[in-house]
Amino acid sequence: MIPIFKRQNLCKKTVNNRLLFYCVFVLILTASPLISLSLIAQSLVLPTTKYYKESPFSDEETESFSAETSAVSSSLLSSSSAFQLSEKVRFTGGALENTDFQNVRRQHYEELWGTHEFSDEKKMEGWSGNSKLRSKVENGYLHLKINGEQPYISRNFQVPEGSVRIQFRMRTKTPSDCVFRWLSVTSPRYRDDKMVRVKLIHDGQWHDYETELPVLSTLTNLAIQFTASDGEWDFDEFTLWIKRLHPLSVINMKQINDRLEYTVANQSDASVTFEYAGQKETLAAGQKTVLTAVAENHDCLKIYTLALKPDNYPELHYSSCRYDPALDCQWYAMPLGKYYFEVSESGIAARIRYPNNPKPLAMIAPLVRDVSKLQIFAAETRLPLLTKAELDDRNLVAEAHDQFRLVDKTLIFRSTETVLTLRTKENRIQIGIEGEENYEGPVIRVTGNMQNALLAGCEYLSPRDSSGSAIDVVPPYSDRFRPPKYWMTSPLAAVTIIGYERPGIDDLFPSSTIAMTWDDMNIQPTFDIPNQADGTNDIRISLCARNKIDAEIYVSDDTIDKAILWCVNRRGLPDVPPAPRTPAQQKKLNLDAFTDILSGEDGASWGYCAEPDWSRKPYDAIASSIWRLSGEIVLPQNDDWISGGSAIPSDSVHFLNDRLLEWVDSRRKQANKILSEMRADGSFIHQTRFSDFERNSPSSGYNARQALILMRYVRLTGDEAVFRQLEKTLDYLKVFRVPRGGHYWETPQHTPDLLAASHLVNLYVFAYEFSKKAEYLERARYWAIAGLPFVYLWSDRPRMLYATVPMYGASERERPVWFGIAQPWCGCCYAYAIAALSKYDDTLDWRKIARGILHAAESMQFDAGPYMGCLPDGYSLETQEPVSWKVNPAVLVSLRQFFDAANDNYSVVAARNLRVISPFPARLTRDGVMIEGAPLGVGYQILINGSQVVNVQGTGSRDFVPLK
């Protein structure tokens, strides 16, 4: 019998260490294509371009494919001049990992585990399918046909430990995707987090595909499903590659004068012999050695390269690029608002600096590089070049900038392969790169003390944070150096620094912000804080793509929220997708969920989630939602509701049961309890559940949550004494710039999240309404903008546009991992808050954003099946499938009510010493209060000044209540 897989082992030894399993899995995010190893080119590969499932250098035909999987042309897969590529080995690269520049990410190579060619006619060769599957092997391929059932084939394996990459050929005319699911020794059950989806081309032609399976232990079973229940597929040339860690690794870098010392360790359990600089050296298992690289100077850059040639393993290359202001270089001077933009003569590098300060705020070095060699450019300009000495002449450099303003604001550089175009306009730099190469550029390196940094959808940093932190999520997801594109909520990378000296600026700690955006979402960003690729303590941001990169860089004196706003305004808010249902259909769907799957046996209690292990309780928010939807007041058996049931409080029912003062008193007791927990400076501390990773310290989200409860009580009663206490918290919250800790019950306080931004917007809007202090409105606006990076403002798949990720991390640090996964209920909380802000602020069309979030959330709602009407707790944008619990739709009711009616929860009107709270829209007149919208015959109460109750009978039009 012909064996299914022809085993070909290149390396006999593997490192059996669980920590290294994570490193293997990092390949999903950090694998890289082969690159040429000429000295100068490698000097600028910072770090080596990673061989990734959706390579930033993929063919145009793959641009619409999922970021997790791509069809890749055979020419791209085989192209490399790094070393002679056998059929059995590929090589992928890595970069430095820790802030002290110790312990480089281990580089990887690939071992061919086996191939499956379907060469034996009429044999499935170990594969089997479900009962409706009809299959046959003919002409060297496997033909599959399914009619009327979810099709799949599966096979048992014993693939050794290591992340698995699969290559295969397929043809079909059936519109469908291919989904890989797997089992392993350590995870023997199918789960949603063990699936990878491949977009298939259904034109009836053969296409090559590949995908990565993040298998952390021995692969035992692989199932291949198709998303269509009827169709035909031809399957051929199935190949498995296993990612292996290279035994040699750089574990330290140290600068000594003009040399860079690399400490190289053999981290395998066998000796390794390698060649470096023409000399042979052997390292025993666990042994280390120090190797030195001497700098090569190019314009203002020092380039260091370490190239190792080990026996029986692929070559290793590490490189570092460092700016040296002492190097002689000539510059073109271009205007850039308050700043200067200066470009080196060869077009290799540029720098941004403030007038009269020779120290750059940021370097752009290199401006562009390709994967094979350093680009040598010639400039197409007649503008003068300035030497370092001439740039020190304040009058001369000012004259050069003035000349540029009067003539042209464009520099064009050409090499034999590439055109580089630079333009400046006001405080922005436009960079265009075009040619026939795989490019990285621009590579921005920012110096100074980081105050905030952002990679939209992935990273949101505060001072002393580093990117890729494992505080918020376990490896390998913590590595966000080169994230999948569907993790990105918008094309924005930004950093704000403080302490950069700007002569003439009085502010002792002025801030400067540099941000970059791009239009093509197939461009791959990289994000490294600090710059571990070069072993330097600066901030590194870059873009990677094939053939063309267009980017715009923003430089200002403002904080990071202004960069977010700049990016949104530059692109414009996308059109809101249509609502998935009519208002009547949506109302019925929401109501059906409450009266069916969520309802308890008594009909007056409901589950927060539909699953039976969520107890049914008489939640006031759900009772309020049912009343808003149907007009029915559902009274619990003891006539006493429990507060909760929705992430958006809805208290309307308390105005309908003649017990309003009792409820107000319960709110008073709750406020007093929170005040007793307030510290002297107005802050609150929640004990972290993750003490191994963070200290107990205040977070913006938890402080805002506690303060918001107090603010809602003040809003209800007008209690000035409580508000004076609350003002301490409002002032304390000024120290925060990043929304964190909103999901305090399931994440570290450190984790950036959208719920924190929602609480903060609500808090400051209510505080502004109560006090009319303009600073509170300013803070509400800031936190509304700070929440935008959690909202998808682009889309290449269903239900993605205006979807919202809840956090940049994972629940319990492990799962669900929320990158690329929407949480509709959390998005509705943010939408509700910014809709309230829209009454006072027009910085953006907040109502449009909120409406978009509502429609995205409603589109994720279950509209059939046992959970009909519920919201998924999470929704995977990559697999287009729900994740985790099935949540009740009360947040949808509240948000839609906000848009479709004058108010949702209750109306607050105040003037002079009078404060009136009503469950229907109200306004004060000279003689009393006018209430509109109460149905005929409905009895309700209004609250006056927090202590007086007036009973009102609805007339069906306007109800007038006279007040003294």
N, C-alpha and C positions, 0 to 999 in steps of 0.2 A: 504494500500500500504506500502510495506517495505521501510523505509527510506534508501537513498543511503549511508549516512554517519551516524554512531553512535557517536554522540557528547559526549565527555568525558572531562569535564573541571576540571583541578586540581587547577588552580589558578584563582580567580575571578577578580583580579585587574591587570591592565597593566599600564605602564607608558606612557602617551600620550605626548611625547615630540619629535619633529622632529629630534633633535640632536641624540636622542637615536635610531631613525630609522637607522641612519648610523651605530650605534654600532651593531644593529641587523645584518645588512648586512655584517659587518666585518666577520661574521661567514663563509662566503665563503672562506676567507683567514685564519681564525684563530680558526675554530672550532676544538675540540680535543677529542680523545677517552678517555674513563675512565681509570683511573689508580689506582693501589693499594695505600692505604694511610698509610702504615707503616711509622713511624716517619723518619727513615733514608732515605727511598726511596723518600718520598715526599720532603725531604730536597734537593735532587738532581734533582728534576723535575723543571727545570729552563728555561722557565716556564713550566706549565703543557702541556703535549703533546696534540696538538689540534685535535679535531675530524673533519677531513677535507674530502671533497668529494673524493679526491684521497689521502687517508691516507698514510703517509710514511710507515705504517705498513700493507699495503694491501696484499692480497694473490698474489702468483706468477701468477695466471691465469689472473689477472687484470693489469699486468705490461704494456701491450701495449695499454691500454685504455687512453682516453683523460684525461688530468689533471683536467678538469672541472667535469668529471663524471666517475664513476667506477662501475663495478660489484663488490660487496663485499659479501663475504661468511657470512652466518648467524652466524657461530661460532665467527667470529670477531666482528660482530655487537653486540652480546650479552655478550661478555667476559668482565668481570670487577669484581673486589673485592672492589671497592670504597664504594659501598653501595648496599643494596639489590635492584636490578633493577626491577621495576614493568613493566608492559606492556605499561605504559603510559608516563614514564619519562625517559629521558636520560640527561646526564650532560656533559657540555663542558666547557673548562677552558680558562683562559686568562692570561695576564701579564701586567706589568706596562707600562704606556703610555708616560709620559712627562719627559723631561730631569731633572726636579726638583723632580722627583719621586712622583708627585702628580697625583691623578686621575687615578687609575688603570683601565685598560680595563675591562669593566664590564663582569663578567662571565655569562654564559648562561646555561639554561636548556631547554629541549624540552617538549612540551605538544602535546599529540596525539590529532589531530583535528578530525580525523575520518578515517574509512577504507571502502573500496569498494571491495566486495568479489564476485560480479556477481553471487549471489546465486539464483536469481529469473530467472528461465528459460525463454528464448525468450524475454527478456526485456533489452534494452540498458541502462535503468535507468538514463536517463538524457543526455547521450552522443549522439552526432549526427555526421554525416560525409558528405563528398561531394557526388555528384550524382552517381559516379561510385563505391561507396563503397557498398560492400555486407557484412552483418554482422549477427551474430546470437550468442545467449548465450546458451551454452550447457555444461553439465558436470562441471559447476561451473567456467567457463571462457568465455571470449569474443573472438570469432573468427572473424577476419577481412580478407577480400580478396579484392584486387584492381586490375583492369586491365585497363591500358592505361591512367591514370591520377594521378597527384601528390596526394597521399593518406593522409588523415588526419581525426582525430576525435576531437571534442571539446565539452566543457561543461561549463556552467556558474556556478560560485561559489560566495560565500561571506565569504572568509577565512579572519579572523581578521589580523590586522597588525602584521607583523613579517616575517622574512625570512623563506621560506618554504623548507622543505626537503621531497622528495618523494621516497618511496620504492615501487617497483613493481616486478612482475615476468613476464617473457615473453619467448616464444620459437618461432623460425622461422628457415626456411631453406633459406630464401631470403637474399642475401648479402645486407645489408642496415644499416643505423644508425637511431636512434630515436631522433627527435628534439622537444624540448618543447618550446612553445611560450606562452606568457601570456599577459593579460591586467590587469590593476589595476585602482583604483580610481584616482590616481594622474597621470596615464599614460595610457589613454584609447585607444591607437593605437598600432598596432604591429610595432616593430622596430627591427633593427639588434642587438641593444644592449640589447634586451629582448629575448634572445634565449639561450638555453643550449643544447648541443648535447651529446648523449649517444651512445657509440660504442656497437653494438649488436653482440653477438656470434650466428652465423647462422649454428649451427650443429643439429637443430631439437630437442634439449633438453631444459628443463626448466632451466632458470638461474635467479638469483636474482640480481637486479640492484638498484642503488640509485643515486640521483642527488640533487643538491641544486638549488633553484630558488631565485635569489637576489631580492625579492619583497619588496619594501620599504613602501608600503601601502596596503590597503585591496585588495586581489586578487579577481578579478571579472570574469575572463575567462581564461581557459587553453586549448590550442590546442596541440595535439600530431601529428607530421608529421613523415613520413618515407621517406628516401632519394631515395628509389626505386619506380618506377611508376607501377611495376607489382610485385605481390607477395602475400604471406599470413603470418599472424601473429596471435598468440594466446596471450591473455593479461589477467593477473589475479592478485589478491591481491594488489590492488592499495591503498597505505596508505600515508596520509599527516601528517607531523609533523611540528609544528610551533616553531621557536626559540624564547624563552622568555629571557629577561634580569633578572638575579637574583636580588632580592631586596637589598641584602647586597653586599657591595663593599669596598675594601680597597682604601682609597683616599690619604693616606700618609704613608711613612715609615721613621723612625728616629732611628739612632743608638745611644744608650746610654750605654757606657761601654760595658759589655758583653751581653747586651739585645738589642732586636730590638722591637721598639714600632710600632704597626700597628694602624692607625686610621681607624675605620670601621664605615661606614655610611649606614643607611637605606634609599635608594633612591627610595622607592616606596611610595604610598599614603596610606599605612596601616601599623599598627604596626607589628613587627616581633619578635618572641621569639626564642632564640637559646641557645645552650649549648656550653660553652668553658671551658676546663680544669675542667670539673665536675661541673661547676656553670651555673645556668640559668640566662639569662639577656634578657630584653625586650627593644627594641628600637622603639620609636614612629616614625611616618613618618617624614623623614628629620633629625632625631636625629643621633648624632655621639657618639662613645665611643672609648677609647684607650685601646688596649689589648697588652700584652707583651709576647714575645717569648724569651726563654733563649737558648743560643747556646749549641749545641751538637758538641764536637770536634772529628774529624776524620782525622788522619794524620795532614796535614797542613791546614785543612779546618774547618771553623765554619759553622754549619748548623742551620738555624732557620726555624721553621714551625709553621704556624697558621692554626688550624683546627676548623671549626665552624659547629655545627649541628643544623640548624634551623628547627623549626616545619613546616611541610607541604611543605618543599622545600628540594632539595638535599643538601648534605654537601658541604662546601666550603673549599678549601685548598690553601694557599699561602705559598711559600717557598723562601728562599734566601740562597745563598752559597757565603762565603767570605774567602779569603786567609788571613791567619795570620802567618807571618814569625816567630813569637815568639814560635809557637807550636813546640814541640819536635818531630822530624821526622828523619828517616834515608833514604838515597838516593843511588840509583845506578847512576853512572856517565857515560855518553856516549858522544862520540865526535860528533860535529856538525859544521864542518867547523871552522869559527872563534869563534863560540859560544859554550856554554856547554848545554847539554840536560841532565836533572837529573830527575829520576823517583822515586817516593816514594816506600817504601818497600812493601806496600800492593797493589800497582798498581792503587790506587784511583786517584792519581794526578801526574803531571809532570810539570816541569818548564824549560823555556829557558832563559838563562842569558849570559852576556858577562863575560869573565874572570876578576877576581878581583872586580867585581861589585856584591854584594850580592842581590841587588834588581832585581827581575825577569823582563825581557822584556815582557814575557807572561807566563801565567799559562795555563795548560791544565787540567781542573778540572771540572767535572770528566773526566778521560780518556774514560770511558764508564759507562753508567748506563742503566738498563732496567726499564720497567714501573712498576715493582712490588717490587723491593728491591735493596739495595746497594749490589754490587758485592764484595765479599770478596775473594781476589786472593792470590794465592801462586805462587812465582816465580820459574821457572825452570832454575836456574843459579847458578854457584859457584863463581860469582864475589863478591867482598867485598861490604858491605854497609858502607856508610859514614854518620856520625852524622853531625849536624850543626857545631859543634866545629871543626871537622875534615875538613869540607868543607872550613872553614875559613883559613885553612893551605894551602897556595898557592901551596907548593911543593907536598902535599899529593893529592890534587884534580888533579893536572897535572899528577901525577903518575897514578892515577886511570883511567884517560882518555887515557893515553898512553897504559896501560894494556889492555883496551878495544880494542884499535886499533889493538893490536898485536894478540888478541885472537878471539873475535867474536863481531859483531856489532848488535846482536839480543838479545832481552829480550822476553821471553814468560811467560805469567801469565795464570793461570787456576783457575777458580772457578768450582763449581759443574755443572754450566750451560754453561759457556762461556770460550772461548779462546781469549786472548788478545796478539797480537804480535806487538812488536816495533822494528823497524830497523832504523839505521841512515846510510846515505851515503852522504859524502861531506856535503852540507848544507841542506839536506832534511831528513825528518822523514817520514817513512812509517808506517802506523797504520792499522792493520787488526783486525776486531772484528767478531767473528763467534759463533753462538749458535742457540738457539731456542726461542729467546725472541724478544721483541720490544725494540730497542736500540736507545739511543741518545749518540753520541760520535764521535770523540773527541769534547769536549766543550772548545774552545779556548777563553781565556780572555786576551786581550792585554792592557797594561798600557801605559801611555805616551800621548803626544799631537798629536792627529790625524792630519796628513797632507792631506792624501787622503785615501779613502776607496771605495771598489768596490764589488758589487754583480752583476755579468755579466747579463745584461738584465733588471735589476731592480733598482740598486742604484749606484750612482757615486758621491762621496762626497768630499767636500773641507773642510778646517779648519772651525770650528764652525758650520758645518752642523750636523744634526742628521738624522738618518734613519727614514723612514716613514713620511717624511715631507709632509705637505699639501700645501706647496707653489706651487708644480708642478702639483698636481692632487687632486681633492676633495676626502674626505672619501667616501666610504670605501677603494677605490683603493690606497689611500696613505699608508695604512698599508701593508708593504711588508716584515713583519717579517718572514712569512712562505709562499713564493710565489708559485703559481702553477708551475709545472715543465716546461710547455711550454712557460712560461715567460723567462726562463733561456736560454740565447744565447750560453753559454758554462758553464762547471762545474768549476766555479772559484769564490772564495771569497777572498778578499785581503785587507790589511790595511797597510798604511805607517805611521809611527810616527816620530816625531822629538823631540830632547831634551833628549833622553835616554843617560845617561852618559856611555861612553866607554873609559876607561883609555888608554892613548897612542894615541888616535885619535885627531889630531889637529883641525879638523873641529869643529867650535864652536857649530853648530847645525847639527850634523850628523843625517842621516835618517836610519831607519831600517824598513824592510818590512817583514811581515808574510803573507803568502798566503796558501790557501788550495784548492786542486782539488780532484776529485773523478771520477771514470770511469762509474759507473752505474747511468744513469740519472733518475732512479726511486728513488734514494736516495734524501731525502728532506733536503735542507739546511735551516738554520735559521740565521738571521742577525739582530743585535740589537746594535745601536750606539746612545747614550751610553747604557750601560747594564741596561735596565729598569726592567728586570725580577728580578734582585737581588737588585735593588736600589743602585747600585754602579756605579761610574763614570769611568768604563772601557769599553772595546769593546768586544762584545760577538758574536762568530760565532760557529755554531755547525752543525752536520749532524744527521738525523734520518732515520732509516730504520728497516725492519724486517729481522732477521736471520743473515744478513751479511753486514758489512761496510768495504770497503777498501778506504783509503784516503792517500794522500801524502801532507805533509806540507813543505813549502819552507821558508827559513829564510835567509835574506841577508842584506847587507848594502845599497842596491840600492833603487831606487824609484819604484813606482808602475808599471811603464811601463815594467820594467824587469820581474815583476811577471806575467804580461799578456803574455809576450814573452815566459817565461818559460812554462806556461800552454799550449800555442799553440804548442811549440816545443815538449813538452812531449807527447802530443796526436798525433801530426802530422796533417798537413792540410788534410782534407777529399778530396776524389776524386771529381772532378767537375762533376755535373750531366750533362747528354748529353743535347745539345741544343734541344729545342722542335720542331724546324723546320730546313729545309735546308736554306742556305743563301739566295737562290732565293725566297723561300717562305716567309722568314722573311722580305726581302726587299719589296715584294709585299704587305704584311700585313701592314707594316708601311706606305707605300705610299697610300694604299686604305683609311686609316684613314684620311690622310690630304686632299684627293680629295673628300671625301664623308661626313661623319658626322661632321668633324671639319671645313669644308670649308664654307666661306660666299658666298653670291649670286654672287659677282663679280669674284669669283675664285682666287682672289689675297689677300684674308684675311682669317684668321683662328681663331678659339677659342683656348685659352690656355687649356680649358676643353670643352668637347663635349656638355654639357648641354646648352640649348638655352639662359639662363640668363648670360652666359659668352659671352661678345661682341666679334665680329670678327674683327681682326685688322691685318694690314700687317706686321707681326712680321718677323724680319730679321732672327732669328734662325730657324723658320719654313721654310722660303724661302730657306735658306741654306740647310736644310735637304732635301727638295724636289729636289734641284739641285743635291745634292750628290746621291740621290736615282735614279733620272730619267735623269739627264743632262739638265733638262728644267729650264730656268731662268724665274721665274714668277715675272713680274714687277708690282708694285702697280700703281694705276691710276695717282697719283701725283709723281711717280718715287721716292718715299721716304719711306723707311722702318722705322718701329718703333722698337727700341731696345727691345728685350725680346722674349718671347714665349717658352723658355726652361730654366731649371735650370742649364744647361751647356751652356754657351754662344757659339754661332756659328755665325761667322761674315763673312763667305766666300763670300756672295753675294755682299758685299761692294767692292770687288775687281773686280766685273764683270759689273759695270754700269757706268763707267767713272766719278764717283763722290767720288772717294776714299778720296781726300783731304778734302772734306766737312765732311765726316764721321770722319776723324781723328780730324778735328777741333771740332766736337761735343764731341769727347772723351776728348779733351783738356779742354773744358769748364766744362765737368763733373768732371774732376780731380781738376780743380781750385775750384769748389764749395765744394768738399770734403775737400780740404786743408783748406778752410776757416772755416770748422767745427772742424778741428783738434785742440785739446787743447795743451798747451805748452809742456806737457810731451809726446805728441804723441798719446794720447788716444782719443777715441770717446765715447760719451754717447748717448744712445737712451732712450727716456723717456718711462719708463715702463707703460704698460696699467693695471698693477695690483698693484697699489700703496698701497693697503690694506695689501699686503703680502710681498712686498720687496721695498727697496729704489732704487732710480736711481743710478746706478753704472756701470762702464764699464764691459763688458763681453767679453770673448775670441772670441765668435762667431761673435758678431756685429763688434768688432774692426777688426777682420780678414776680414769680408766682405768689410768694407770700405777700408782697406789697400789693399785688392785684386783688387779692382777697380783701385786704383792708380798703383798697380804693373802691371796690364794688360796694362795700358797706357804707363808705362815706358818700358815694354817689346815691345810694338808696336813702340815707338818713340825713345827709348834710352835716354830719358830726365834725365840727371844726377842730375839736380837741384831738380826735383821732387823726385828722389830716395833718395837724402840726407834727405829730409823731411820725406820720408817714413821710413827711418832707425830708426827714433825715435819711430815709432809704432812697428817696428820689435823688438826693444829692450824692449819696454814697455810690449809686449806680453810675455816676459820671466816670468812674475810674475804668469801666469796662468798655472795650471796643469790639469784642467778638461775642456773638450769641452762643452761650454754652450752658449745659446742665439742665435744659428743659425736661429731658427724659431722665431725671435724676434717679428714678426707681429702677432703671435697667442699664444705665451707662455710667461710666466715670463722669464726674463733674467737668472734666476737661473736654469732653466730646462736644464739638460744635454742632448745634442743632437748630432747626427751624422753629420748634415750639418755643424756645427761649425768645427768639425774635418776635413771635406772635404775642407772648405775654408782655414784652417790653413796649411794643406799639400800643396795645390796648391800655396798658398802665399810663403811658404818657398822654395818650389822647384823652382819657378820662380825667387825668390830672389837669390838663389844659382846659377842658370843659368846666371843671370845678373852680379853678383859680384864675384862668385867663392869662397865665404867665406864658409869654412867647417862648421862653427857653424850653418849656415842656413840649411845645409843638415841634420845636427844632429837634429835640431828642426823639420824638415819635417818628419824625421824618428820617432821622439817621438809622433807626432800627428797622424801619420799613425797607430802606435801601439795603441794609445789611442782610435782610432775608432773601433778596433777589437771587443770590447765587445758589439757592436751594431750588429754584424754579427753572424748569426746562424752557428756554426761550428759543429753541431750535428743535427740529424733529426730522427723523428719517424712518419712522415706523409708527404704527397706530398707537394712540393713547399717550404719546410722549409729550406733545406740545402742551405746555403749562402744567405738566405733571410735577410733583414736588418730592424730592428726597427728604426724609425727616432728619437725617444726621450724617455726619462724615465719620462713620464708624459702624459698630455692630452692637446689637442687643447682647448684653452680658459679655461684650467684647468678642463674641464668637459667632453667633448667628441669631437672626438673619443678618448678613452683611448688607448694609443698606446702600452701598454705592450702586447706582443704576437701578435701584428699586424704589418705586414711588410708594408713599404712604398717604392715601387720599384724605383720611380724616385729619391728619396733621396739616396738610395743605389747606384744608377748609378753615382751620383755626387761623392761619396766616391770612387767608383771603378775607375772612370776617374782620380781622383787625385793620387791614389796609383799606377795606371798604369804609370802615368808620373814619379812618384818616382822610379819606377823599372829600369829606364834607368841609375840610379846612385847608387842604393842601393840594396843589395842582402840579407839583414837581414832575410827576408822571401821571398817566391815566390809571390811577390805582383801581378804579372800578373795572376797567378793561382787564387788568391782570387778575383781579378777583373773579371776574366772570369766566375767564379762561380756565382758572383753577377749578371752579365749580363744574364746568363742562367736562374737563379731564377726569375729575373724580366721578361724576355721574356715568361716564363711559366705562369706568372700571367696575361699576356695580353689577352684581349678579342679576341677570334679567330672566333667568330660568333655573330650574332645578330646585333642590331642597333648600338652598340658601337664597332664594329669590328675594331681592330687595336689599340684601346685606352688602356692605362694603368689604372688600378684602383688606386686612390689616396692612398688607403689602402687595405690590403688583410688580412683577419682574418685567422691565421694559425689554430686556434681551430675549426672554423666552415667551413673553406675552401671556404669562400665566399668573394666577393669584398665589400669594405666599402667606402662610400663617393663618391667624384667626379670621373669622367672619364677623365683622363689627356692625352694630346697628347703625342705621342711616340718619340719626338725629342731627349730626352736623350738616348734612345736606339740607335737611328741613330748615334749620336756622339760617343757613347762608342763602338759600333760595328765597326764604321769607324776607330776608333783608333787601333783596332786589325787587321782589314782586309786591311787597307791602311797605307801608311807611315805616314800620318798625317790627322787630322780631320779638325781643324779650319783654321789655317794658319801656315806656316813654318817660323821660325826665324833663320837666320844665321848671325853671326857677327864675325868680325875679325878686329883687330886694330881699325881704325876709321870708319869702314864700317858696316852698319846694314841694312839687306835686309829682307823684309817681303813679302811672296808669298803665294797665295792660294793653291799652289802645292809644293811638296817636292823640296827643293832647296839646293845647296851647292856652296860654293865659290871656284873659281879656281884662277889661277894667273892673268887671264885677265878679269874675269867677273864672272857672276853667271850662273850656269847650273840648269835648271828647268826641272823636269821630271813629266810625267803623265798628262799633259794638253791635252784634247781631240783635235782632228784636227778641226781647224776652230774656236775654242772658243777664243774670245778676252778677255783679262784680264789685270789687272794692277799689278805692284809690287811697294812697297813703299821702298824708300831708305832714311835712316837716318831721318825718321819721317817727311820729308818735300818735298821730290822729288818723282815724279811718272813717271814710264816708262810703256808705253803701249806695250803689247806683244800679238802676234798671235800664238795660239797653233798649233803645227805641228803634234801632235799625237805621238811624241816620246820624243825627248829632245829639249828644247828651250834654246838657248844661248843668254845671254844679256851681251854685252861688257860694262865694267865699267872703268872709268878713276880712 
